[in-house]
């Protein structure tokens, strides 16, 4: 039989993904705080969409561990869960370690420039107490290894698990403890320049394991 031609995503698929992304961002950036009740009517007004894509997004967010549905059918933003945070941290750490191992032999001069720029931006953001900019710079730094690893599945899995850690990262980057991450990034960059895979992986592991289950 003829192979069907690929079709562009439907408008509904794009709408569903947009609603999910906006709700997830609102949870991880603290706009929707832990324990806050999510009411369909309020979300409909805010997002300007019908209830169906909202309920679909809520189901995905529940699988992510970011919301929970109580027996009386009320839906809440999940409170901080130290055990869930530790589980997510271990998975994220392992994925980044794998990305580092795969990426090191593939890094090119432009990758090192990207790492240096992200490292400088991260430190500058912390100097001015800008946690949001620090988060963006931290993402850019680690994304270099994920991209260079050549394994798209790593990025897909990180996209599923990282949101559980995002609220903890934001707390960390708003505190003096974030200075340790500057040292970790410097060690990772130094080891990468030397082609020292073991040292780069160890520094990456220490960086992610330093995230405490705060909340």
C-alpha positions in Angstrom: 0.0 0.0 0.0 1.2 3.6 -0.6 2.9 5.2 2.4 0.7 8.0 3.8 2.2 11.4 3.5 3.0 13.2 6.8 0.5 15.8 7.8 1.1 19.0 9.6 -0.1 19.1 13.2 -3.8 19.9 13.6 -4.9 23.1 15.1 -6.3 21.2 18.1 -2.9 19.5 18.7 -1.1 22.9 18.7 -3.7 24.4 21.0 -3.5 21.5 23.4 0.3 21.7 23.5 0.2 25.5 24.0 -2.2 25.2 26.9 -0.1 22.5 28.5 3.1 24.6 28.0 1.5 27.8 29.5 0.1 26.0 32.5 3.4 24.1 33.1 5.4 27.4 32.9 3.0 29.1 35.3 3.5 26.3 37.8 7.3 26.1 37.6 7.8 29.8 37.7 5.5 30.2 40.8 2.7 32.1 39.2 0.5 29.1 40.3 1.8 28.3 43.8 2.0 24.9 45.5 -1.4 23.9 46.9 -3.3 26.4 44.8 -6.7 25.1 43.6 -7.1 25.1 39.8 -10.6 26.0 38.7 -11.7 25.3 35.2 -13.7 28.5 34.8 -10.8 30.7 36.0 -8.4 28.9 33.7 -10.8 29.3 30.8 -10.9 33.0 31.3 -7.1 33.3 31.7 -6.2 31.1 28.8 -9.1 32.0 26.5 -9.8 28.4 25.6 -12.5 25.9 26.2 -12.5 23.3 29.0 -11.5 20.4 26.9 -7.8 21.4 26.2 -7.5 22.5 29.8 -8.6 19.1 31.1 -6.2 17.4 28.6 -3.4 19.6 29.8 -4.2 18.9 33.5 -4.0 15.1 32.8 -0.5 15.6 31.3 0.5 17.8 34.2 -0.7 15.1 36.7 1.5 12.6 34.9 4.4 15.1 35.3 3.7 15.3 39.0 2.9 19.0 38.9 -0.8 18.8 39.8 -2.9 16.3 41.7 -6.6 15.5 41.7 -8.2 15.0 45.1 -11.0 12.5 45.7 -13.6 15.3 45.7 -12.4 16.1 42.2 -10.7 19.3 43.1 -7.4 19.9 41.3 -4.4 21.4 43.0 -0.9 22.5 42.1 1.2 19.7 43.7 3.0 20.7 46.9 6.7 20.2 47.2 7.4 16.5 47.5 11.0 15.8 48.7 10.8 12.1 47.6 9.5 13.0 44.1 12.1 15.8 43.8 14.9 13.4 44.8 13.7 10.8 42.2 13.6 13.4 39.5 17.0 14.8 40.5 18.6 11.3 40.2 17.0 10.8 36.7 18.0 14.2 35.5 21.5 13.8 36.8 21.9 10.5 35.1 20.6 11.9 31.8 23.0 14.9 31.9 25.9 12.6 32.8 25.1 10.5 29.7 24.8 13.6 27.6 28.2 14.8 28.8 29.9 11.4 28.1 28.4 11.3 24.5 29.1 14.9 23.8 32.7 15.3 24.8 34.3 13.7 21.7 31.9 15.7 19.5 32.4 19.2 20.9 33.6 21.8 18.4 35.0 25.4 19.0 31.6 27.0 18.7 30.3 24.7 21.5 33.0 25.8 23.8 32.2 29.4 23.0 28.5 28.7 23.8 29.6 27.1 27.1 31.7 30.1 28.0 29.0 32.6 27.1 26.4 30.7 29.2 28.8 30.4 32.1 29.5 34.1 32.1 25.8 34.9 31.8 25.0 32.6 34.7 27.5 34.2 37.0 26.4 37.7 36.0 22.8 36.9 36.6 23.6 35.6 40.1 25.6 38.8 40.8 22.5 40.9 40.2 20.2 38.4 42.0 18.2 37.6 38.9 17.1 34.0 39.4 15.1 33.9 36.1 18.1 34.9 34.0 20.3 32.5 36.0 17.8 29.7 35.1 17.9 30.6 31.4 21.7 30.7 31.4 21.9 27.4 33.3 19.7 25.8 30.7 21.8 27.1 27.9 25.0 25.7 29.5 23.7 22.2 29.9 21.9 22.3 26.6 25.2 22.4 24.8 26.0 18.9 26.0 22.5 17.6 25.3 22.5 18.9 21.8 26.1 17.7 21.0 25.3 14.2 22.4 23.5 13.4 19.2 20.8 11.5 21.1 17.4 13.2 20.8 15.8 10.9 23.3 17.9 12.5 26.1 16.2 15.9 25.4 12.8 14.3 25.2 13.2 12.6 28.6 14.6 15.7 30.2 11.6 17.7 29.0 9.4 15.2 30.9 11.3 15.1 34.1 13.0 18.5 34.6 9.8 20.4 35.4 9.6 18.6 38.8 13.0 20.2 39.6 12.4 23.6 38.3 10.8 25.0 41.4 13.7 23.8 43.4 16.2 25.3 41.0 14.5 28.6 41.3 14.8 28.6 45.1 18.5 27.6 44.8 19.3 30.3 42.3 17.7 32.9 44.6 20.1 31.9 47.4 23.8 32.1 48.1 24.0 28.3 47.5 23.9 29.0 43.8 27.5 30.0 44.0 28.4 26.4 44.2 26.9 25.9 40.7 29.3 28.5 39.3 32.2 26.4 40.6 30.6 23.2 39.1 30.2 24.9 35.7 33.8 26.0 35.8 34.9 22.5 36.5 32.8 21.0 33.8 34.1 23.5 31.3 37.7 22.9 32.3 37.4 19.1 32.1 35.7 19.4 28.7 38.5 21.5 27.3 41.0 18.9 28.5 38.9 16.1 27.1 38.7 14.5 30.5 35.5 12.6 30.3 35.6 11.2 33.8 36.2 14.6 35.4 33.4 16.2 33.3 30.9 13.5 34.3 31.8 13.7 38.0 31.4 17.5 37.9 28.1 17.2 36.1 26.9 14.7 38.7 27.9 16.9 41.6 26.2 19.9 40.0 22.8 18.1 39.7 23.0 16.2 43.0 23.6 19.5 44.8 20.0 20.4 44.2 18.3 19.9 47.6 14.7 19.0 48.1 13.7 22.4 49.3 10.2 23.8 49.5 
